[in-house]
């Protein structure tokens, strides 16, 4: 009704010929006065069935105009975000308080307790969503930078390869450059191996194709790519069942998940006397699982859930490890949970087996 045209914007005309109406109306209908007729006062039409039909046609046109105008108005409005679930629950809590006297006390206490729990859960979920949105912005920026710098890095590699070839030629003449050539060649090989960590992100197939990869083959490949950063620490993947397949998602997703988890284990082992990482996988209580265990510093399982929040750390980084470039900013497990949720998986820490200090679990249902 708010979008009906005003009189100043209304223009229309209906031509009425009562004589022609009378001639074209069958005799039976004409005897019942079911055609347009002018009242005796000559200033308006007689109110009969034909008049109702005419009025309906005119009103239909006006209603159609108002409906289309309303639709155009709604389309031009900016989208509004839905009211947060926590605010809706707060409203329910206030309504419950208003009817407190009319509700039996045990029922009121039970409802009030359940609503408070729901509010707390929804607020926690909202905080996690905001944190994930901020994190996704950072990850998108990092991904764009990585893709943009790929060409330049390859150019630098080719320059280094030419320099090494030139130094080898000079070394055959002077004989005292061989050690320098070997050091530069070793550095270049390590740089190329490190670059292999980003291969799934740099290839379109790895970023877009969703497949069910064989867990053992994929994780073994990730462990091989991590070798330059693992500093000689062995990563055993032989205990993953041969026929175990991961949920369908992109290769880049699984590389991000397991690179973060395995590097966390490497980080925890840097100051440990016994350095051992074992990855296993199988089915337990109807769930398919991947476990990553290490003999590092260990974690308090009561505080383990906190480690999945952004920028949360419990392990101090020594100056020696900082110089090695090992140890992040506390975003690794946040990224792992975010990507695991997208793939339909659950992640967390569980009690480790004998001989290990930490056990990470990724699980899903078929």
N, C-alpha and C positions, 0 to 999 in steps of 0.2 A: 504493500500500500504506500510505502514511502517513496516509490519511484514512479507513481502515476504522473502523467504530464499535467502541468498547471494549465489553467484556461488560456494564458497568454501563449502557450506552446502547443495548443490543441487546434488542429485544422481538419475538418472532415465534412462530408456531405452525403446525405442519403436521399435519393430521388424516389418519391412515392407517387404513384398514379393509381388512385383507388378505382377509377373506371376500368383500367386495364386489369387490375387485380380481380375485380368482380367478374369480368368476362372470362378470365382464365381459370377461375375457381369452379370445380365441379358443382352441379346443382345441390347435391346432398350437403357438401361442405358450406356452400353459400347460404343455404337455409339455416345453418347453425351459426352464421356470422363468423366463420373462421377465415376471413380474409381481412386485409387492412381496410379500415373505414375511418372516416373523419367524424368526430363528434359533432353534435348539433351546434355547439358553440363555435365550431370551425377553427379552433386554435390548437387542437391536439388530436391525436389518434385515439380511437376507441381501444380500451384495454381488453384484448382478447388473445387467442392462441397465436395468431399471426404477429400481433404486436410483441408478444413474449419472444418469439423467434427472432424478430428484428433486433430487439433490445439485447438478446444474448449474443448475436453476431457483433454488434458494436462493442459490447463490453469485452468480448473475447479479444478483439483487436487491441483494446486498451490494456488488458491484462498481459497480453503477449509482449507488448511494448515495455511494460513495467518489469516483466520477468527478464527480458534481455538486458534492460538497463541495469537491473540489480546484478546480473552476472558480470557485466562489464566492470561495474564498480568493485566487485569482489576480486576480480582478476588483477585490478590495478593496485590493490592494497598489498603492502609488504607482508611476507609470511611471518606468522607469529610462532614462536617456539611453544611447544606444549608446556603446561604447568608442571613443574617438577613433581614427581610422585610423593616426595617427602612433604610438600606443601598440601597436597590433597589429603594425605594421612593426618597432617596436623589439623585440617578442617574437621575430619571425622573425629579426632580426639576432642576438639572443642564442642562438637555436637553431643558427644557422649557425656561430657562434663555437664552440659545443660540439662540432660535427662537423668542425671545421677540419682535424684530422689525417687524417680519412677522405676528404677531398675533394681532388682534384688542385689544386695551387697556382694555376694560371691560372684554373680554374673558380671557386675561392674568391675570388680577387681581383676577377673580373668580377661575381659575385653580390653581394659586399660593396659594391662601388662602386654598383651599380644600386639596392640597398636603401637606401643612404645618400642617394642622389638622391631616391628616392621619399619617404623620411622628411622631407627638406627641403621638397619640394613640398607634402606633406600638412600640415606645420606652417604653411607660408605660407598655404595655403588655409583652415586653421582660424583663423588670425589674421584673415584677410579676412572670414570668416563672422562672427566675433565683432564686428568693426568695423562690418559691415553691419547686424547686429542692433541695436547701439547707435545707429547712424545712423537706422535705421527708427523707433526709439522717439522720437528727436528730431523726425523728419519728421512722425510721427503727431501729436505734440503741437502742432507748428506748424500742421498742417492743421486740427485741432480749433479752435485759437484763431482761425484765419482764418474758418472757417465761423461761429463764434459771434459774431465781431465784424462780420459782414457787415451785419446789420440796423442796428447802431448807426452804422456808417459812412454808410449811406444816410440815416439820420436827420440826421446832421451836414451832409451835402450839401444836404439840403432847407432846413435852417436858414440855411446860407450863401447859398443862392439867394434866400431871402426877404430877407436882409440886403442883398444886392446890389440887389434891386429897390427896397428902401427908400432906399438910398443914391442910386440913380439919380433917384428922385423928389426927394430933397433937393438933388441936384446941379442940377436944373433951376431951383431957387429961388436957391441960393447961388452956384452956378457954380464953386466952387473944390474940388469933390469928384470931378470927373470922372477925374482921374489916379488917385485912390485906388480908384475903382470899377473902372477898367480893370485895375489890378494885382490886385485880389481876384478878378475874373472870370478873369484869366489863370491865377492860381494854382489856381482851382477846376477849370479845364479840364485843367491838367496833372495834378491829383490824380485826376480821372476817367480820364484816359488811363493813368495808372500802375495804377489799379485793374483796368483791362482785362487786365493781365498775369495776374491770378488768376482770370479768368472760367472757364477750363476746370475749375479746382478747385472753384469754387462751384456749378457746374451738374452735376446728377446724370449727365446723358448724357455729359459730358466725362470724368467719373471712372470710368464703368462700361462704356460701349459700346466694344468692341474692333473697329476697322475698319482697312482698308488705305487710308490717306489718300494723295492725290497730293502728292508731295514739294514741288514748286515752289509750289503754291498754299498749302500749310500753312506752309512756311518763310517765304514772303513775308508772310503774315499775322502770323507771330510777329515778323518784322523791323519791320512797321508798328506793332505794339503796343509794341515796345522803343524807338521813336523818342524818347520823353521822356527815357529814360536814355542813349540813344546820343549825346546832345549834338551833334546835327547830323552825325555821322559816317555816310556812306552805306553801306548794306548791299545789295550787288548779288546778286540771286538769278536773273538771267536765264539763267545757264549750266546750270541744272538741266533735264535732259531732260523734255519734256512728259509722256511716258507712264510715268515712273518713279514707282512706288508704294512707300511704306514698309511694313515688316512690320506685321502686324495687332496693334495694341495700342490703348490709350486715348489720347484727345486730350490729357489731362492729362500723360501720360507724355512724349509728344513735345514738348509745350510746356516741360516741365521740362528735357529734354535740350538742346534748341536755345536756350532762353533762357540756360542756363548757359554753353554754348559761345560764343554770340555776345557775351554780356556779358564773358566772358574776353577776347575780341578787342578789345572796346571799351576795357577796362581797360588792355590792352597798348598801345593807340594814344594814350592821353592825353598822353604826353610825346613823341610821334613827330611829325616834321615832315610826313611824308606819311601821311594817314589814309585807308586803303582796306580794306574787307572784301568778299571775294567768296565766294559760296557756289555750288558747282557739283555736279553729280551725273550719274552714268551707270554703264555696265557696263565692267569691266576684268578680264580673266583669269577670267571666269566668275562674278565677284562684282559685286553692285550696291553702289555707294558714294555717299556724300555727303561732300564736302570743304569745309571752312571755312578760308580763308586770310586772313591779314592782314599788314599792313606794319609791325607793332609791334616790340617789343623782341626777339622771337625766343626760342627755348629750345634747350638742349643736348639733342639727340636721345638721347644716351647716358644722360641722367638723366630722360628724359621719363616713363618708367614710374613713377618715384617720385611724380610729380605726381598720380597717381590714388589715392594713399594719403590717409587723412583728415588734415586740417590741415597738409598739405604745401604750401609756397609757394616760389617762386624769384624772384618779382617784388616788389620793395619798393613799398609804397604811400606816395606823397608826401603831405604835409599838405594840399595843394590838392585832391588826389583824395579824401582822406578827408572833406573838407568837402562835396564833391559827392556823397558817399554811394556812391562806386564802389570796388569791391574788397571781396571777402568774407573768409571765415575759412579758406579752403582746403578747403572741402567740396564745391565745385561739381563738380569732375571725379570725385570719389568717387561723388556722386549720379548723374552721367552714366553711369559704368561700371555701377553697380548696376542702373539702369533699362534700359540697353542689353542687359545680360545677360538680363534678364527678357524682353526682346523678341527674343532670339536673334541679337543683333548683337555685333560686335567693335568696339572703339574704341581709338584710339591716335594718335600723332603720326608723320608720315612726312615725308621731305624735301620742302620747298616748291618751287613753280615759280619761274621767274625773275621777280624783282620783288617777291616776297613773302618774309617772314621766318619764318612759322609756318604749318603745314598740319595741321589736325586731320582725321582720317578715321573715318567710321562705315561699316561694311561688313556685308553679310549675303548669304547664299546663298538662292536660291529653292528 
